[in-house]
Amino acid sequence: MKHVHTIDAQGKRIGRIASEATGLLRGKHRPDFTPHKTFGQRVHIVNTQHMNIEESKLKNKFYTRYSGYPGGLKHESLENVIARKGYSEIVRRAIYGMLPNNKLRKKIMKQLVITD
């Protein structure tokens, strides 16, 4: 049976939410934790639109992408990402960045549900 953990994001910072969710998704709270396995721990994050985000971070935090072509470096501010894709996208990106960069990352991200 798969267990569902719920995290209420109201009044919390992005990094605190992401680190808590990452630990639960990887199964680090379990006594039988092994880094090379997934445990099917589902995490549901609610109230992301009521997170505590500083005004300076909205303007000064940038997400960078590179297409691989000359001149293909793109920067987008946190404010623009929220306007374009919503608050759930910034939480998803924070969690994605905290997970290990291996074959389990996609499987683990499928266990995550985020709602505004």
C-alpha positions in Angstrom: 0.0 0.0 0.0 1.3 3.4 -0.9 1.3 6.1 1.7 0.4 9.7 0.9 2.1 12.5 2.8 0.5 16.0 2.7 2.6 19.2 3.1 0.8 22.5 3.7 2.8 25.3 2.1 1.0 28.1 3.7 3.4 30.6 5.3 6.5 28.5 4.6 9.6 29.2 2.4 10.2 27.5 -0.9 13.4 25.7 0.3 11.9 24.4 3.5 9.0 22.9 1.6 11.3 21.4 -1.1 13.7 19.8 1.3 10.9 18.3 3.4 9.3 16.9 0.2 12.6 15.6 -1.1 13.3 13.6 2.0 9.8 12.1 2.0 9.9 11.3 -1.8 13.3 9.5 -1.4 12.1 7.6 1.7 14.8 8.9 4.0 12.5 8.8 7.0 12.1 5.0 6.6 14.3 2.6 8.6 14.9 0.5 5.4 16.1 3.4 3.3 18.5 2.6 0.5 19.6 5.3 -2.0 19.3 3.1 -5.1 15.5 2.3 -4.6 12.2 4.2 -4.7 9.6 3.4 -2.0 6.5 4.7 -3.7 6.0 7.5 -1.2 3.5 9.9 -2.7 3.8 13.6 -1.6 0.9 16.0 -2.0 1.8 19.7 -1.6 -1.2 22.1 -1.0 -1.6 25.9 -0.7 1.4 26.8 -2.8 0.0 30.2 -3.7 0.1 31.2 0.0 3.9 30.6 0.4 6.1 33.1 2.0 8.2 34.7 -0.9 10.2 37.9 -0.4 9.8 40.7 -2.8 13.5 40.9 -3.5 13.5 37.2 -4.5 10.7 37.7 -7.0 12.8 40.2 -8.9 16.4 38.9 -8.3 16.0 35.1 -8.6 16.6 33.9 -12.1 16.2 30.5 -13.8 18.6 29.8 -16.6 18.2 27.5 -19.6 20.6 26.8 -22.4 19.5 25.4 -25.8 23.0 24.3 -26.8 23.2 26.8 -29.7 25.2 30.0 -29.8 23.1 32.8 -28.3 20.7 30.2 -26.8 21.2 31.3 -23.1 17.8 32.4 -21.6 17.1 33.9 -18.2 13.7 34.2 -16.6 12.9 35.8 -13.3 10.9 34.1 -10.6 8.1 36.6 -11.1 7.8 35.7 -14.8 7.7 32.0 -14.0 4.9 32.5 -11.5 3.0 34.6 -14.0 3.4 32.1 -16.8 3.1 28.7 -15.0 2.0 29.4 -11.4 3.4 28.8 -8.0 3.4 25.0 -8.4 6.1 25.3 -11.0 8.6 27.0 -8.7 8.1 24.3 -6.1 8.5 21.6 -8.7 11.8 23.1 -9.9 13.1 23.5 -6.4 12.3 19.8 -5.6 13.8 18.7 -9.0 17.0 20.5 -8.2 17.3 18.8 -4.8 16.9 15.3 -6.1 20.0 13.3 -7.1 20.8 13.5 -10.8 20.3 9.8 -11.8 17.8 7.5 -13.3 15.5 7.6 -10.3 14.8 11.3 -10.6 12.0 10.9 -13.2 10.4 8.0 -11.2 10.5 10.0 -8.0 9.1 13.2 -9.6 6.0 11.1 -10.8 5.2 10.6 -7.1 4.8 14.4 -6.5 1.4 16.2 -6.7 1.3 20.0 -6.3 -1.8 22.1 -6.1 -2.2 25.8 -5.9 
